[in-house]
Amino acid sequence: MSASRVPSDGQVSDSYRWMQLVIGVICMVMIANLQYGWTFFVPEIQKAFGFDRAAIQLAFTLFVLFETWLVPIEGWFVDKYGPLVVVLFGGVLCGVGWVVNAYASTLNMFYVGQVIAGLGAGAVYGTCVGNALKWFPDKRGLAAGITAAGFGAGSALTVAPIQWMIADKGFQAAFLYFGIGQGVVVAALAFFLAAPKKGQIPDVSGDTANIQSRRNYTPGEVVRQPIFWLMYFMFVIVGAGGLMITANLKPIAADIHVDKVPVTILGVTMVAITFAATIDRVLNGLTRPFFGWVSDKIGRENTMFIAFAMEGVGIYMLYLWGHDPLWFVLLSGFVFFAWGEIYSLFPSTCTDTFGSKYAATNAGLLYTAKGTAALLVPVANYLQQSTGNWDGVFLAAAGANVLASILAIAVLKPWRKHVVANAQSDVNAPAKTGVAVA
């Protein structure tokens, strides 16, 4: 069903809402490799051209920056004109970006390819998450989590095929064929996406687990709310650790000499890096709907406290025991499971607090925190190169997650409750700096 055929009168069926969600998930699966497949190309690019690893990883940072920092602009187009044109545009750019990488022979060309791919991925990601937030106010954490799971777990389907193609045909061929294929699928699915109209979605004014604003904040109002910047800071410090491991999983495994060691779990044997990457992608996807569903039941901030604490412990244990191949596989999976939920919890919390009318734009503003966090990835590489190990990086990431877990339960939870409660007294009052209205 195209956007032009979306039902126009009355609340739509759950099957239609779920159809919209499924389309968004498939789009997310198609763009997952742009981020999570990059780690397999880094050693091959370094081997082929002799570039410094940290310089190569700047391309990853540029990808994440352009994937995230322009999402508010793309979200504005979605909120105003609907999802079709933005996802179509994004799908084309995703394909073009990896085609550029396929023919790149200089660092600058890889940078250009990753910028283009980042623009495309951001357009698709921001649109699909924003659409899920709008269609499912009654299951916002779960819907955002399922959609984000497509991005987190989608690349698990192609971990082995990408590595096989790199080994058999070369990394340029992998960039070319996967880039074109993924871009074409996204562009085709764009024609089936639609945004909800007034009256088509359930009323959730009685939700007690997650208080929701009855006022729709404009993006300009959102950035003047101090509570938004608390969420932003928490997103940055939690996101940085996961992005560092995402970008450097294979280099870390190689540096601690476990990457090519066979590991057997439940009768399945693979070399450690392939096993870890596959499990990581699956768990990084599963955690998003799981913790999103949990947050729908017990509250966003309570869930953040649990998940962020788990992440801090997991990173610290990886620092202690990661030199053992089996523990490297298991603990990297645990780390990704405890990390990926940020992509369901933060957009859900943002929309609960600031309303759904501008959900794509406002969640996009918060999503730029991922781009800010990506700036720390090259810093992690330089720290590793200066010390000769990853110890300092692991310890800093573990500490940041513990801090975020404390902030969630001790600061964000009571503050957000106070903000929304005060606002309910005057729904029509204009928002003031530091005092939200609902």
C-alpha positions as CSV (number, residue, x, y, z in Angstrom):
1,M,0.0,0.0,0.0
2,S,1.5,3.3,-1.0
3,A,1.4,6.5,1.0
4,S,-1.4,7.8,-1.3
5,R,-3.6,4.9,-0.3
6,V,-3.2,5.2,3.5
7,P,-6.7,5.0,5.2
8,S,-7.9,8.5,5.9
9,D,-10.8,8.1,8.3
10,G,-10.9,6.7,11.8
11,Q,-8.4,4.5,13.7
12,V,-6.6,2.1,11.4
13,S,-6.2,-1.6,12.1
14,D,-3.3,-3.0,14.0
15,S,-2.4,-5.0,10.9
16,Y,-1.8,-1.8,8.9
17,R,0.3,-0.3,11.7
18,W,2.4,-3.5,11.8
19,M,2.8,-3.4,8.1
20,Q,4.3,0.0,8.3
21,L,6.6,-1.2,11.0
22,V,7.8,-4.2,9.0
23,I,8.6,-2.0,6.0
24,G,10.6,0.2,8.2
25,V,12.5,-2.8,9.7
26,I,13.4,-4.1,6.2
27,C,14.8,-0.7,5.3
28,M,16.9,-0.7,8.4
29,V,18.2,-4.2,7.7
30,M,19.3,-2.9,4.2
31,I,21.4,-0.1,5.7
32,A,22.9,-2.0,8.7
33,N,26.1,-3.0,6.8
34,L,27.0,0.6,6.3
35,Q,27.9,0.9,9.9
36,Y,28.4,-2.7,11.2
37,G,30.1,-4.1,8.2
38,W,32.8,-1.4,8.1
39,T,35.1,-3.2,10.6
40,F,35.7,-6.0,8.0
41,F,36.9,-3.5,5.4
42,V,39.4,-1.6,7.6
43,P,42.2,-4.3,7.6
44,E,41.8,-4.8,3.8
45,I,42.0,-1.1,3.1
46,Q,45.1,-0.8,5.3
47,K,46.7,-3.8,3.6
48,A,45.9,-2.5,0.1
49,F,47.0,1.1,0.5
50,G,49.1,1.3,3.7
51,F,47.0,4.0,5.3
52,D,47.3,4.6,9.1
53,R,44.5,2.8,10.9
54,A,43.4,5.8,12.8
55,A,43.2,7.8,9.5
56,I,41.0,5.1,8.0
57,Q,38.7,5.1,11.0
58,L,38.2,8.8,10.4
59,A,36.0,7.7,7.5
60,F,33.9,5.8,10.0
61,T,33.6,8.9,12.2
62,L,32.5,10.9,9.1
63,F,29.9,8.3,8.3
64,V,28.4,8.5,11.8
65,L,28.6,12.3,11.9
66,F,26.7,12.7,8.6
67,E,24.3,9.8,9.5
68,T,23.3,11.6,12.7
69,W,23.8,15.3,12.6
70,L,21.6,15.9,9.5
71,V,18.8,13.7,10.8
72,P,16.9,16.7,12.3
73,I,16.8,18.3,8.9
74,E,15.7,15.1,7.2
75,G,13.2,14.6,10.1
76,W,11.8,18.0,9.3
77,F,11.1,16.9,5.8
78,V,9.5,13.7,7.1
79,D,7.3,15.6,9.5
80,K,6.2,18.0,6.8
81,Y,6.1,15.9,3.6
82,G,5.9,12.3,4.7
83,P,8.4,9.5,4.6
84,L,8.4,8.5,0.9
85,V,10.6,11.1,-0.6
86,V,13.2,11.0,2.3
87,V,13.6,7.2,2.2
88,L,13.8,7.2,-1.6
89,F,16.6,9.9,-1.4
90,G,18.3,7.9,1.3
91,G,18.3,4.6,-0.5
92,V,20.0,6.2,-3.6
93,L,22.7,7.8,-1.5
94,C,23.4,4.6,0.4
95,G,24.1,2.8,-2.8
96,V,26.2,5.6,-4.3
97,G,28.3,5.9,-1.1
98,W,29.5,2.3,-1.3
99,V,30.0,2.5,-5.0
100,V,32.4,5.4,-4.4
101,N,34.2,3.3,-1.8
102,A,34.5,0.5,-4.3
103,Y,36.5,2.7,-6.6
104,A,38.4,4.7,-4.0
105,S,42.2,4.7,-3.9
106,T,42.8,7.6,-1.6
107,L,41.7,8.5,2.0
108,N,39.8,11.5,0.7
109,M,37.8,9.3,-1.6
110,F,36.9,7.0,1.2
111,Y,35.9,10.0,3.3
112,V,33.7,11.2,0.4
113,G,32.1,7.7,0.1
114,Q,31.4,7.5,3.8
115,V,29.9,11.0,3.9
116,I,27.5,10.1,1.1
117,A,26.6,6.8,2.7
118,G,26.1,8.5,6.1
119,L,23.7,11.0,4.5
120,G,21.7,8.2,3.1
121,A,21.7,6.0,6.2
122,G,20.6,9.0,8.3
123,A,17.7,9.7,6.0
124,V,16.5,6.1,6.2
125,Y,17.2,5.6,9.9
126,G,15.6,8.8,11.1
127,T,12.5,8.3,9.0
128,C,11.9,4.7,10.0
129,V,12.3,5.3,13.7
130,G,10.3,8.5,13.6
131,N,7.5,6.7,11.8
132,A,7.5,3.9,14.4
133,L,7.2,6.4,17.2
134,K,4.2,8.0,15.5
135,W,2.3,4.8,14.7
136,F,2.7,3.2,18.1
137,P,2.2,5.6,21.0
138,D,0.8,2.7,22.9
139,K,3.8,0.5,22.4
140,R,6.4,3.2,21.7
141,G,9.4,1.4,23.3
142,L,8.7,-1.9,21.6
143,A,8.0,-0.3,18.2
144,A,11.2,1.8,18.3
145,G,13.1,-1.2,19.5
146,I,11.9,-3.5,16.7
147,T,12.7,-0.8,14.1
148,A,16.1,-0.1,15.5
149,A,16.7,-3.9,15.8
150,G,16.7,-4.0,12.0
151,F,19.7,-1.8,12.0
152,G,21.4,-3.5,14.9
153,A,20.8,-7.1,13.9
154,G,20.4,-6.7,10.1
155,S,24.0,-7.1,9.3
156,A,24.2,-10.5,11.1
157,L,22.7,-11.9,8.0
158,T,25.6,-10.8,5.9
159,V,28.6,-11.0,8.3
160,A,29.8,-14.3,6.6
161,P,28.8,-13.4,3.0
162,I,30.7,-10.1,3.2
163,Q,33.8,-11.7,4.6
164,W,33.6,-14.5,1.9
165,M,33.2,-11.9,-0.9
166,I,36.1,-9.9,0.5
167,A,38.3,-13.0,0.6
168,D,37.2,-14.3,-2.8
169,K,36.6,-11.2,-4.9
170,G,38.3,-8.4,-2.9
171,F,36.9,-5.6,-0.7
172,Q,36.1,-3.4,-3.7
173,A,33.7,-6.0,-5.1
174,A,32.0,-6.3,-1.7
175,F,31.5,-2.6,-1.5
176,L,30.1,-2.5,-5.1
177,Y,27.6,-5.4,-5.1
178,F,26.4,-5.0,-1.5
179,G,26.1,-1.2,-2.0
180,I,24.0,-1.4,-5.1
181,G,21.8,-4.2,-3.8
182,Q,21.0,-2.5,-0.5
183,G,20.3,0.8,-2.1
184,V,17.9,-0.6,-4.7
185,V,15.8,-2.4,-2.0
186,V,15.5,0.7,0.2
187,A,14.5,2.9,-2.7
188,A,11.8,0.4,-3.8
189,L,10.3,0.1,-0.3
190,A,10.0,3.9,0.1
191,F,6.9,3.9,-2.0
192,F,5.0,1.8,0.6
193,L,5.7,4.0,3.6
194,A,3.1,6.4,5.1
195,A,2.7,8.6,8.1
196,P,-0.3,8.4,10.4
197,K,-3.1,11.0,10.2
198,K,-5.0,12.5,13.1
199,G,-7.4,10.0,14.7
200,Q,-5.7,6.9,13.2
201,I,-3.7,5.9,16.3
202,P,-4.7,4.9,19.8
203,D,-5.1,7.4,22.6
204,V,-2.6,6.8,25.4
205,S,-3.4,9.6,27.9
206,G,-3.9,7.0,30.6
207,D,-0.5,5.4,30.4
208,T,1.0,5.2,34.0
209,A,4.4,3.5,33.4
210,N,5.6,6.2,31.0
211,I,4.0,9.6,31.4
212,Q,3.5,11.2,28.0
213,S,3.3,14.9,27.2
214,R,0.0,16.1,25.7
215,R,1.8,19.0,24.1
216,N,3.7,18.8,20.9
217,Y,7.0,20.7,21.2
218,T,8.5,22.3,18.2
219,P,12.2,21.5,17.6
220,G,13.1,25.1,18.6
221,E,11.4,24.6,22.0
222,V,13.0,21.2,22.6
223,V,16.6,22.5,22.3
224,R,15.7,25.1,25.0
225,Q,14.8,22.5,27.5
226,P,17.7,21.6,29.9
227,I,16.3,18.0,30.4
228,F,16.9,17.5,26.6
229,W,20.6,18.2,27.1
230,L,20.7,15.8,30.0
231,M,19.4,13.1,27.7
232,Y,21.9,14.2,25.1
233,F,24.8,13.9,27.5
234,M,23.8,10.4,28.6
235,F,23.4,9.3,25.0
236,V,26.9,10.5,24.2
237,I,28.7,8.8,27.0
238,V,26.9,5.5,26.5
239,G,27.0,5.6,22.7
240,A,30.8,6.3,22.6
241,G,31.8,3.0,24.1
242,G,29.6,0.9,21.8
243,L,30.7,2.8,18.7
244,M,34.4,2.3,19.7
245,I,33.9,-1.5,19.9
246,T,31.8,-1.5,16.7
247,A,34.4,0.3,14.7
248,N,37.3,-1.7,16.2
249,L,36.0,-5.2,16.9
250,K,38.3,-6.9,14.4
251,P,41.4,-4.7,15.2
252,I,40.9,-5.3,18.9
253,A,40.6,-9.1,18.3
254,A,43.8,-9.0,16.1
255,D,45.7,-6.9,18.7
256,I,44.9,-9.4,21.5
257,H,45.6,-12.3,19.2
258,V,42.2,-14.0,19.3
259,D,40.8,-13.1,15.9
260,K,41.7,-16.3,14.1
261,V,41.3,-18.8,17.0
262,P,38.5,-21.3,16.5
263,V,35.8,-21.2,19.1
264,T,33.0,-23.8,19.6
265,I,29.7,-22.9,21.2
266,L,26.7,-25.3,21.3
267,G,28.4,-27.5,18.6
268,V,29.0,-24.6,16.2
269,T,32.7,-23.7,15.4
270,M,33.9,-20.5,13.8
271,V,37.0,-18.4,14.2
272,A,36.5,-15.9,17.1
273,I,36.1,-12.7,15.1
274,T,33.4,-14.2,12.8
275,F,31.6,-15.8,15.8
276,A,31.8,-12.6,17.8
277,A,30.6,-10.4,15.0
278,T,27.6,-12.7,14.2
279,I,26.5,-13.0,17.8
280,D,27.1,-9.3,18.5
281,R,24.8,-8.3,15.6
282,V,22.0,-10.6,16.7
283,L,22.1,-9.6,20.3
284,N,22.6,-5.9,19.4
285,G,19.3,-6.3,17.5
286,L,17.4,-8.3,20.0
287,T,18.2,-6.0,22.9
288,R,16.3,-3.1,21.2
289,P,12.8,-4.5,21.2
290,F,13.5,-6.4,24.4
291,F,14.5,-3.4,26.5
292,G,11.9,-1.3,24.6
293,W,9.2,-3.7,25.7
294,V,10.6,-3.8,29.2
295,S,10.6,0.0,29.3
296,D,6.9,0.0,28.2
297,K,6.2,-2.0,31.4
298,I,8.5,-0.6,34.1
299,G,9.4,2.8,32.7
300,R,12.2,4.2,30.5
301,E,14.5,5.4,33.3
302,N,14.3,2.2,35.3
303,T,15.2,0.3,32.2
304,M,18.1,2.6,31.5
305,F,19.5,2.1,35.0
306,I,19.5,-1.7,34.5
307,A,20.9,-1.7,30.9
308,F,23.6,0.9,31.4
309,A,24.9,-0.8,34.6
310,M,25.0,-4.1,32.6
311,E,27.0,-2.4,29.9
312,G,29.5,-1.0,32.4
313,V,30.1,-4.4,34.0
314,G,30.3,-6.1,30.6
315,I,33.0,-3.8,29.2
316,Y,35.0,-4.1,32.4
317,M,34.8,-7.9,32.2
318,L,35.8,-7.8,28.6
319,Y,38.8,-5.8,29.7
320,L,39.7,-8.5,32.3
321,W,38.9,-11.7,30.3
322,G,38.8,-10.7,26.7
323,H,42.2,-12.3,25.9
324,D,40.5,-15.7,26.1
325,P,38.9,-16.4,22.7
326,L,35.7,-17.9,24.2
327,W,35.3,-15.1,26.7
328,F,36.0,-12.6,23.9
329,V,33.0,-14.0,21.9
330,L,30.7,-14.3,24.9
331,L,31.5,-10.9,26.5
332,S,31.5,-8.9,23.3
333,G,28.0,-10.3,22.8
334,F,27.0,-9.3,26.3
335,V,28.4,-5.8,25.7
336,F,26.4,-5.4,22.5
337,F,23.2,-6.7,24.2
338,A,23.6,-4.1,26.9
339,W,24.4,-1.3,24.5
340,G,22.0,-1.5,21.6
341,E,18.9,-0.5,23.7
342,I,19.9,3.1,23.6
343,Y,18.4,3.3,20.1
344,S,15.0,2.4,21.5
345,L,15.1,4.0,24.9
346,F,16.2,7.5,24.0
347,P,13.9,8.2,21.1
348,S,11.0,6.7,23.1
349,T,11.8,8.9,26.1
350,C,12.2,11.9,23.9
351,T,8.8,11.4,22.3
352,D,7.1,10.7,25.6
353,T,8.5,14.0,26.9
354,F,8.0,16.3,23.9
355,G,5.1,14.8,21.9
356,S,4.7,12.9,18.7
357,K,3.8,15.6,16.1
358,Y,7.4,16.5,15.5
359,A,8.8,13.1,16.6
360,A,11.0,12.5,13.6
361,T,12.7,15.9,14.0
362,N,12.9,15.9,17.8
363,A,14.2,12.3,18.0
364,G,16.6,13.3,15.2
365,L,17.9,16.1,17.3
366,L,18.6,13.7,20.1
367,Y,20.1,11.1,17.7
368,T,22.8,13.6,16.8
369,A,24.4,12.6,20.1
370,K,25.5,9.5,18.3
371,G,27.5,11.7,15.9
372,T,29.0,13.5,18.9
373,A,29.9,10.2,20.4
374,A,31.6,9.1,17.1
375,L,34.1,11.9,17.6
376,L,35.6,9.9,20.4
377,V,36.3,6.8,18.1
378,P,39.5,8.3,16.6
379,V,40.5,9.5,20.1
380,A,40.2,5.8,21.3
381,N,42.4,4.7,18.4
382,Y,45.1,7.3,19.2
383,L,44.9,6.4,22.9
384,Q,45.5,2.8,21.9
385,Q,48.4,3.6,19.6
386,S,50.0,5.8,22.3
387,T,49.7,3.2,25.1
388,G,50.0,0.0,23.0
389,N,46.9,-1.5,24.5
390,W,43.1,-1.0,24.8
391,D,43.0,-0.9,28.6
392,G,42.4,2.8,29.0
393,V,39.7,2.8,26.4
394,F,37.9,-0.1,28.1
395,L,38.1,1.4,31.6
396,A,36.9,4.8,30.4
397,A,33.9,3.3,28.6
398,A,33.0,1.2,31.6
399,G,33.0,4.2,33.9
400,A,30.9,6.3,31.5
401,N,28.2,3.6,31.5
402,V,28.1,3.4,35.3
403,L,27.7,7.2,35.4
404,A,24.9,7.1,32.9
405,S,23.0,4.4,34.9
406,I,23.2,6.6,38.0
407,L,22.0,9.7,36.1
408,A,19.0,7.8,34.7
409,I,17.6,6.8,38.1
410,A,18.8,9.6,40.3
411,V,18.4,12.7,38.0
412,L,16.4,12.0,34.8
413,K,13.6,10.0,36.4
414,P,12.5,12.6,39.0
415,W,13.3,15.5,36.7
416,R,11.1,14.3,33.8
417,K,8.3,13.4,36.2
418,H,8.4,17.0,37.6
419,V,8.6,18.6,34.2
420,V,5.6,16.7,32.7
421,A,3.5,17.1,35.9
422,N,4.0,20.8,36.0
423,A,3.2,21.1,32.4
424,Q,-0.1,19.3,32.6
425,S,-1.5,22.2,34.6
426,D,-1.6,24.4,31.4
427,V,-1.6,22.5,28.1
428,N,-1.9,25.6,26.1
429,A,0.8,27.7,27.8
430,P,4.0,28.4,25.7
431,A,7.1,26.5,26.7
432,K,9.6,28.4,28.8
433,T,13.3,27.7,29.1
434,G,13.8,25.1,31.8
435,V,10.1,24.5,32.4
436,A,8.4,22.2,30.0
437,V,4.7,22.3,29.3
438,A,2.6,19.4,28.1
